[in-house]
Amino acid sequence: MPAFLLEIGLEEIPARMIAAAQKELAERVEKMLARENLLRAHAVQSYSTPRRLAVLVEGVLAHQPDTQEELVGPSLKVAYKDGAPTPAAIAFAKKAGVEVSALRTITNAKGEYIGATVERKGRPAVEVLAEMLPREMAGLYWAKSMYWRAGKPERFVRPLRWLLALLDAEVVPVEFAGLKADDVSYGHRVLHGDAPVVIAKPSEYVAKLEKAKVVVDVEARRQRIRKALDAATRAVPGARWRENEELVDAVTHLTEWPTALLGNFEKEHLTLPEEILETVMRDHQKQFVVEDANGKLLPHFLAVLNTEVGAAGAAIIRHGNERVLRARFNDARFFWDVDQKISLTDRVEMLRNVTFHKDLGSYYDKTEKNLKTADYISKKLSGYHSDDWENIRLAVELAKTDLTTEMVKEFTELQGVVGGLYTNAQGIPKDVSDAIYEQYMPLGATNRIPSTKIGAILALSDKMTTITEMFKKNIIPTGSKDPFALRRAGAGVVRILAENTHVHGNLHLVDVVHATNQMDEADKTLRFHVLDFMLDRLEFYLQESCEIRLQVARAVRNSGAATYDDDSAGKLVGYGYVAGFAKALNEQVGSADVLAVAELLKRAANIQRQAKEKGIQFSGEEAAALLVDPAEKELAQRVTEVDASIQKNYREGKYSEVIAAIAGLQQPLNAFFESVMVMVDDEKTRNNRLALLARTVAVVRWAADFSELASI
């Protein structure tokens, strides 16, 4: 079967947008071909460089097969009156493209209707592709796009320069943005020049462009970069380049024909903190750090080039890179020396002049709110002593002061890090400097979390205060829009609660939500919305970071252990336990006992729901004196025992025993449903049995909402 190749050539795409666009284009083309019935057994491969997006699909049909479609029209009563076709029947026949006499009667579950069999002739794939591809290209999502043809409607991330579309050797006449597809691509802008590269058939694509100094396969380019970095590093005995997957990914999407070059800088710059040197190299120059076997920085760097040069050219490029890097390091040294003239403790008042948000005041105001939040959270931790507050207070007060420094103004990526470095250099206790250094952690789903207790308190206080204050002003993430990264902040809070060893055993999500919204009656609605937002982050964390299936993540997200918004009964547990139980349940969720009890609990929940819909009022706990049937007495006794078992074993981390106790309700629930009629005429008996079912569901739901598991 034929292969189809599409390449969109354009001006350089921002590196951060390429991977998502490459994936989306491949998905769109594959779905379109499947929708148009042009695929059988097939394989899809996508490619990209800064100047192109491409997709190659093998196993495309040259022609759509003919099909028959059964259309159902209006009911027989509407279609005919006194044996004659009505306007409804005539209109349906016209729509179906058949004579009225060809209509027939179809009987289904709803009754008798008229129908028609329509034969649709397949079209050539080239014709279908030419029609459908422009829509798919126009539908690609870009965070930012542009117009580039005056008076024309199309928008794209960058101006389009060429289109290549081939179905085997045949050019597909796709037209988009004033361009008509051809069989021509273009190689490396410098190494190959403007000469067109003719692609006779899709199978030639990768090899032909490689001859034109373009590696279109992203993974091949990534490996080429890694090998080039390895080779360049060998010039320094005992050295290695510091692994940085994000930087490797960035330079992969910045190059078409990558090579690596080793450069040097003066050893005197190594007296600056390593974090500053690495930030300058990595974030500002896209250069890789070189280190020794012990991870200590060496006075060298690696630059990835998008060209291929000889010794003379390499010397010129190396000199240019070294000159720029030297200037940046000198700037950093100057900023360091200037900043030390004013201590961070003297900079607290300067925060009054640094705006946090136009509607939320300055960073001085934010710090005051962080202090209140930190005080509340600290007192919730076991082992807290009033003497601990001095270092916690100092960490919170100084956390944002580095925003007033020249170093952070120049290197914004270093906020927090600079605060930690400066406090350490200025003789402030190490616990405080470590906490300030960690305050923004984690920066993503895989980045490390704060390791210290004060660091965790500071990070939780800062993130939760930000979320709550933004929600107060109705600045809430919607759809793909989250300009203040509140979702990332919320995910960070959940990760710290679940993983930090200092807080995971005794700090609950409700604790940190209350900390920023301390039980003010007027703020209860706000607290509810913030808690709901954070529970969504819990569900995301369980799925993405813990690889827990969707139904289990939702079951735990809706559990009492995760959501209980009243600590008066002492039922709050550390969020480390919540995450631990989710992992254990995920491992056992497919067992027959778990699935069976989930179905029974779902049945119990449905009976309650139906009763409430009928306006029947019942309590959440049954009266023992009204239990008459042995099966309901047995169930009541077993639920009491299970409740005690859940509460004890959950807090001891014995999650398998919690699950076993819940699964043990299968027999008494089965017996109850077999011998007990819930919806009896006697109101007291009926309501008491509904109360028993309500307690049963609530006891289990404290650990997990098992009704979510019934669909697995």
Secondary structure, DSSP 8 states (H G I E B T S, - for coil): --EEEEEEEES---HHHHHHHHHHHHHHHHHHHHHTT-EEEEEEEEEEETTEEEEEEEEE-SB---EEEEEEEEEHHHHEETTEE-HHHHHHHHHHTS-GGG-EEEEETTEEEEEEEEEE---BHHHHHHHHHHHHHHT---SS-B--STT----BSS-EEEEEEEETTEE---EETTEE-BSEEE--TTTTTT-EEE-SSGGGHHHHHHHTT----HHHHHHHHHHHHHHHHTTSTT-EE---HHHHHHHHTT-SS-EEEEEE--GGGGGS-HHHHHHIIIIIT-EEEEE-TTS-EEEEEEEEESS---HHHHHHHHHHHHHHHHHHHHHHHHHHHHHTTS-GGGGTGGGGGSEEETTTEEHHHHHHHHHHHHHHHHHHSTT--GGGHHHHHHHHHHTTGGGGSHHHHH-GGGTTHHHHHHHHHTT--HHHHHHHHHTT--SSSSS----SHHHHHHHHHHHHHHHHHHHHTT---BTTB-TT-HHHHHHHHHHHHHH-TTTTTT--HHHHHHHHS-S-GGGHHHHHHHHHHHHHHHHHHHHHTS---HHHHHHHHTSHHHH---GGGS----HHHHHHHHHHHHHHTTSHHHHHHHHHHHHHHHHHHHHHHTT----SS--GGG--SHHHHHHHHHHHHHHHHHHHHHHTT-HHHHHHHHHTTHHHHHHHHHH--SS-S-HHHHHHHHHHHHHHHHHHHTT--GGGGGG-
